[in-house]
Amino acid sequence: MTVEKILAKLVSFPVLGGESNMSILNWIKDYIATYGVTVNLVPNQEGTKASLHCRIGPAVDGGIILSGHMDVVPVVGQEWSTDPFVLTDKGDGKLYGRGSCDMKGFLACCLAALPEMVKADLKKPIYFAFSYDEEVGCLAAPELARAIKTQYGETPKYALIGEPSLMEPIVGQKGIYILETYVNGSAGHSSRIKQEVSAIHEAMRLILWLENKMDRLIADGRLDDRFHPPHSSIHIGLVNGGIAPNVIADKAHFYWDLRTIPMDDIQAIVAEFEAYCRQRENELQGIFPDFSIKTVENHPPVPHLDTKADDAIVALIKRISGSSKLDTVSYAAEAGQFANEGFHSAICGPGSIAQAHRADEFIAKEQLAKGMEMMDKLIKELSSGNFA
């Protein structure tokens, strides 16, 4: 199968983050198995989802993991000009479909290159590592990375995560943590604002604290010019509370996200915020004893990636991608999770992240061709006795 035919098949599976991925998983598993490669699954507890991994080549140390996710984001509410789950060629050099860019294009390149990988005289192995639920918090990658460490007697050295990067090596990603904060105050007539505790007023104080914390980090010189923006960001994306203008709100809540540069500690920022919440509770429980502030995870934190420019994987990706320009990203990806398990990790894949998550998502045919060129060069690299 050509890379375009494989991509069309992958796009046809409307597997959203959070849903069962067994349909696309089984198709990929069966495809890989036809080339005599043993596929290992890493299922969730319910058996409704699974990641997969496999090894092509010899069981020796020093191989490379090619990693990507099988799930996509929803299309509801978006105005598509084509069926999002039918790969469509309009004749403009682009292939349209949900996930065509993020990141089934990379998966298609891996699978299309599999026949050549199997035939090659690889001196170091190639591993596929395809995960589920990346789009709802990078939930499966940590277990998948650990499974690869324990499944095989040998140890892979590198992990290439194929998020769309226009084939440029990405050496850094921000950490991300999404949280929900709930404020419980006391209801009453708006004229009694000083005798009650408004959940909305307190929520606004907390939001201002978070914004001020971001500004303090910037003022303190907590900057990393590799990133855009070059500082950790704290953003409030959704606020709810109140029932009428003349009623003091007894409930309010807001959702917020942290995106931290490598030098900043996500948990330390959250701990400082929690200390301020406890301070506000102590100050106001004399007015209303049941006043409380509770913050819960929306999804677990995703660690940052901070690969050094002189790391061996960077030199490798420069050689196989044809690009020597290094960059960083501010979106969440699984690269930091593989790095935390000891693999030398970086991001590089076909397509532009600017096309991800939007209506009429596409991958340029030129990018898909470059992805295949990268696979061909990787096979040659690992077939060389000089590869380390």
N, C-alpha and C positions, 0 to 999 in steps of 0.2 A: 504494500500500500504506500502511496505517495504521502508526503507530509500533509498536503492539503486534504486528501481523503481521510487521513486519520484525524485531522483537526475537525473536519465536518462531523465525523462520528462523535468525537468528544463533545462538541458544542450541542449535539442533539440530546444530550442528557441534561435535563433542567434541574440539576442537583444544587440546591441553595445551601448556604451555610446554616447549620443547625438541623438539616434534614438528613434522612438516611441516604447514604451514598452507595448503597450496594449495587445499584444498576451500573453506574460507571465503573465502579471498582471491579466488578465481575468481568466486564468487557475487557478492561486493561489486563486483568490477571490472565484471562484466557488467551489474549493476544501474546503476552509475554511467554506463556507456557508453550505456545506453538513453536517457539525457537529453542525449546529444551531447557529453559531457564526456570529454576525453582523459585516460586514466589512465596514469601512469608507475609502473613497478615498480623496486624496489631489492632484487634477489635476493641470497641468500647464495652462496658460491662453488660449492656443490654443486647449486644450482638447486632445492633441495627446500623452500625457504622464501622469502618475499619480503615486504617492506613495500610500501605503495602511497602515492602522493600525486597530487593533481590540483588544478587551479585552476578556480574558477567566478568569472566576472566579468572585468573588464578587466585587461590586463597593465600595471599601474601600481604604483608603490611604495606601501607603507603598508598592505597587507592583513593579514589575520589567519589563522593556522593553527589548525585544530581538530584536536587530536591525541588518539588513543586506541590501545589495543592489542587485538589480535584473539584472543590466547591466554588460557587460563584455567588454574586450578590443578586437581589431581586430586580425584576424589571417593572413591577407594578408601579403605576404612576408616571412612568416615563413614556415619551412619545417616540416610538420606534417607527422607522419607515419600512422596516423589513421584519420578518418573523425572527425574534431574537434567538430562537433555538434551532434555526436553520442557517447554516453557514452560507452567506450570499455574496456572490461575486458580481458587482455592478459594472465591471469593466474599467474601473478607475484605479486599478492597482492595489485595491484594498479588499480584505475579506471581513465581512460584517457578521457579528454574532456575539451573544453574551459569553464572555470568557475567552473569546478569540485572542485577546491581548492578555488578560489577567486571569489565569496564566496557562490556559490550555495550549497556546501557541508553543510554549516551551515544552510542555508534556508531549505534544505532537512531534517535536524535533527529537526528543529522547527516543520515542517509540519508533519513529521512522528510521533512526540510525541504528536501532537494535540489530537488524540483520548483519550490518557491517561490523558491529561490535562483536557479535558472536563468531564471525569468520576471522576476525583479526587475531594476530599473535600477540595478545596483550601481555605485557610484562607486569603490569599493575592492574588491579581490578577496577571496574566501574560499578557503582551501586545506584539503583533507582530508589528513591524514597519519596513516595507520594502520600500526602496527608489529607485529612478531612477537617472541616470546621475552622479553616484558617480565617475565613471572612467574618467570623463571629468571635474573634479573639485569639487566633493562633493557638487553639486549644489542644490539638493532637500532636504537634511537633515535638514537645519535650519527651513524651513517651516513645515516639517513633525513633528519635535520636538515641535514646537509651537502649531501645530494642536492638538497634544495629550494633551497639557496643557489646551487647551480651550474646547476640545470636551467633556471631562469627568468631572463630578462633583468632583470626587476624584483626588488625585495627586499621580502618581507613584513616587517612591523614587530612584530606581536604573535604570541604562541603561547598558546592556551588548551588546557590539558590537562584532559580531562574526567573525571578520577578522581572517584569518589563523595565528595561533600563536603556533602550536603544543600543544595546550591545556594549554599553560602557561599564567598566568595573565599578561597583559600588562598595566602598570600604567602611561605611558607617551608616547606622540608622539610629534614630532616637528611640529611647524606651517609651512605652506608652502604658497608661493606667487609666481606666474609665471607672468613675465612681458615682454613687448616688447619695445625696445628703438629705435626710428627712428631719424637719423641725416640728416639734409638738408644742404649741402655745395654748393660750386661753382665749376662747371666744367672748365677745361682748360688744356693746355699743361703741361706735367709733369715737364718741365723746370721752370714753374712759381709757384712751390710749395709754395714759400713764398709770392706770390702775390694773391694766391687763398686760399680757405679754404677747405681742403680735408675732406670729410665726413668719409672716412676710417681712416685717422689719428686721427680724433676726436673720432670716435667710439673706437679706440684702447686705447685712454686716459681714456675714460669712463670705459672700461673693466678693465684696470689696477687699476683705482680708486676702483672699486668693489672688486677686489682681495686684494688690500691693506686694504680695510675696513675689510674684513674677517680676515686678519692677525692681524690688530689692536685689534679686539675683542679678539682674542686668546692671544695676548701679554698683554692685560689688565686683563687677568684672567677670562674672561667670559666663564667659563667651567662648564659642568654638566656631571660628570663621569657616570651617568646612561645611557648616549646615546653613540652611535657609528656612526660617530666621536663625541667626547664630546663637540663640539662647533657648533655654527651656521655656515652654509655653504652658500656660494654664488657661483653659477656656471653659466657659459655662455655656452649654448648648441648648438647655431646656429648663424652664422654670414654670412651676405650677403652684397655685395657692389662692385662697380666698373665694368668697361666694358673692359679695356685693360691696360697693364702695363704702357703705356705712356700717359694715360689720367687721370687727377685728378678726383677722384670720387665725384659726386655731391650728391649721395645718398648712405646711408649705414644703416643697421639695424641689431640688434641682439636680441636674446631671452635669458632670464636669469631667474634663480629661486633662491629664498631665502628659506632656511629651518632653522628655528630658534628654539633654546632651549627656555624653558619657561621664563628664566630670560631676554631674549632679546626681544625688541619690533620691530616687522616687520615694522610698519608704521614709526617709528622713523628712521630706517635705510633708508627707501625709501625717507623720507623727507630730510635727509642729502645728499643723492645722488642728489635729485632734486635741492638742494641749490648749489651743485657743477656744475650742468648743467647750472643754471642761471648765475653762475660766468663765465663759458666758453662762453656763449652767449654774455655777456657784453664785454668780452675781444676781441671777434672776429667779432662782428657786425660792427666794424669800418672798417674792411677789406671787409666784405660781409654783407650788411644790412639784407639779408634774411636768414642768418645762424640761424638755430634753432635745438633744441633737444626736442623731445616729447616722453614721456614714457606712455604706456597704459597697462591696464590689459589684460593678456591672459586669466586668469580666476580669480575669486575673491579669496581673502586670506582664507585659511582654518586654524582655530585657533588650537593652541597646546592643548595637554592634560597634566595635571599635578596633577594626583590623588595621594594623600599621602598614604604611605604604611600602615598606621593605619586606613584608611578609611574603613567603614563597608562593602562596596562592595568588597574590597580586601579580607577580611576574608570570605565573602560569596563565591567568586569565588574559593578561595583556597579549600573550603570544597567541592564544587560541581565538580571541575575540577580534583581534586586529585593531584594538583601541588602546591607547596608552593614557587617556584622560581619566583621572580618578574623580569620583563624586561621592556625595552622601545623600541620604533621603530622610524625610521627616515622617514617613508613614511606617506603620508596623509591618514587620515581616518576620519570617521564621529564622533568619540568619543568626540573630543573637542567641536563639535557643540552641542551635547547633554549635555555636561557638562556646556556649556554657558547658557543653558536654565534651569539650576538648578538641573539636575539629577546627582546623584553620578555615575560616568561613568568609565568603564574600557573595555579593549579588551580581548577577549578570544574565540578561535574557533579552529575547527579541520583543519589539513593540515598545510603545511609549506609555508611561503611567498616566499621561494626560488623557488617554482614551479610556482608561479603566473606570468602571462604575457608572458610566453615562449611557444615554440612549445612543443607538447606532455605534456601539463599541466596535472597533475594528483593529486588525493588525495588517500592516502593509506587507504585500507579498515580498518586497525587498528585504524586510526584516526577517521574515520566515526563512528566506534563502540564506541570510547571514547566520541565523540560528543553526541551520544545517551545515554551513561552512565551519562553524565553531565545533560541532560534533565531529566532523571529519578531521579537523586539526587535533582535537582531543584524542581521538583514536590513534592517530599517528604518534602523538606525544607518548601515550601509554604503551605503545608498541615499540618504543625506542628504549634501548638499554641504558640511555642516559637520563631517563626520567627519574627524579628523586622525590 
